[in-house]
Amino acid sequence: MTQPNSESTHHEPIIPGLPDDLAFRCLAKLSHGYHGLLESVCKTWRNTIRNPDYFSLKSRENWSGKWLFVQTEGTHNHWIAYDPDADRWHPLPEIPYQNPGLHHYGFSCVTVGSRFLVIGGFYAPRDVEIVHQRHLATNDVVMFDVFKKEWSRVSGMRTARGNFACSVVCGKVYVAGGREVHGTMGIDLAEVYDPSEDRWEELPPMPVPQMDCIGMSYKGCFHVLSDHVGLPDQNPTVIFSPSDKTWHTVEDIWPFSRAMQFAVTVVGDDRVYTVVDWGESSIRTRDRDQGEWYNVGPVPPVLLPGHSRPLEAFAYGFAAHRQNLYVVGGKVLKWEELGAGRFDIVKLDVVRVCDPTVVPLKWRETRPMRGACGAVTGCAFLEE
């Protein structure tokens, strides 16, 4: 380890009473959300935190910490991250490979190991009056290094696509379906990314094309849920088995529709949770033996200061971390207390958490988002 004050004639210990090597490891074990606070303690700690050996040690030991990555509308492709251990939000650097003049949508974001990936999607002009500029599909993949805290471009998908299914199964990233830039129908193409080799491999095509679909990792398989979930005769769920590289189709009825607010997450690889918005948002889970869905409890309405009516949120993010479910951001319609039914759209920065295994659900609020609010366009959790 390079000593932070090696050029000084009088060496200041990192932590008095401890050998510097041990003190160095103690600081390296602290979560990334404390780095700003650590740097403010003293010059020695600031130099230690900024020492390249500090990040090399964290990377070598894979001390990545926990990160909840979130992007909201109107942030011009900027991401923020939440550290649940430190209960702090902080901004990520701007992605240098994206055009800040264009709106990026229809992408997928996942975490694999200590990597956070933003994959594919479409680019469109932010100015709605620019009608002559076409929307562009991209196959680009960018990765955020949680140790260096910087973005880099990695190998792109074989097919440019947006609104596609994406999930991580056994340390590899699977994508399938979606739309190409000029296509009005879904596509059946699928591929898998190995982050250890930075390489994409083509997979057998799906038995039926899918568009506007989402992906889910469940019991070692890649599930593609279509935009017509709940209507199995039109578009059934297709499942890819990595062990024998085959697809099969199941007539599986999911309790939501793509036209509604929904998201799916898996806790512990065997418990599926979804949020369903039928006028009132609720959490549902699936009985592992019978396959039936049942309500766990509601997502509580939002209470705004100076407004007497509880309001239902929409367009929020949904993510899981261990036994906790996170509902992040979103919007509400703030109706006038008196008048002709007029309302304002209020963007939320609130973050709510519950343990769905404890019924009735007990929701708590964490620190609200910093520098972002409103509809969540991307949300993913990374755990050490």
Salt bridges, closest charged atoms under 4 A:
GLU12 OE2 - HIS10 NE2 3.21
ASP20 OD2 - HIS11 NE2 2.59
GLU39 OE1 - ARG50 NH2 2.97
GLU61 OE2 - ARG25 NH1 3.75
GLU73 OE1 - LYS331 NZ 3.23
ASP83 OD2 - HIS32 NE2 3.92
ASP85 OD2 - LYS66 NZ 3.19
ASP87 OD2 - ARG367 NE 3.95
GLU94 OE1 - HIS78 NE2 3.57
ASP140 OD2 - ARG153 NH2 3.72
GLU191 OE2 - ARG161 NH2 2.82
GLU197 OE1 - ARG199 NH2 2.98
GLU201 OE2 - LYS245 NZ 3.27
ASP212 OD2 - ARG179 NH2 2.66
ASP227 OD2 - HIS228 NE2 3.74
ASP252 OD1 - ARG286 NH2 2.54
ASP270 OD2 - ARG288 NH1 2.87
GLU336 OE2 - ARG342 NE 3.37
GLU337 OE2 - HIS307 ND1 3.10
GLU383 OE2 - HIS321 NE2 3.80
GLU383 OE2 - ARG322 NE 2.23
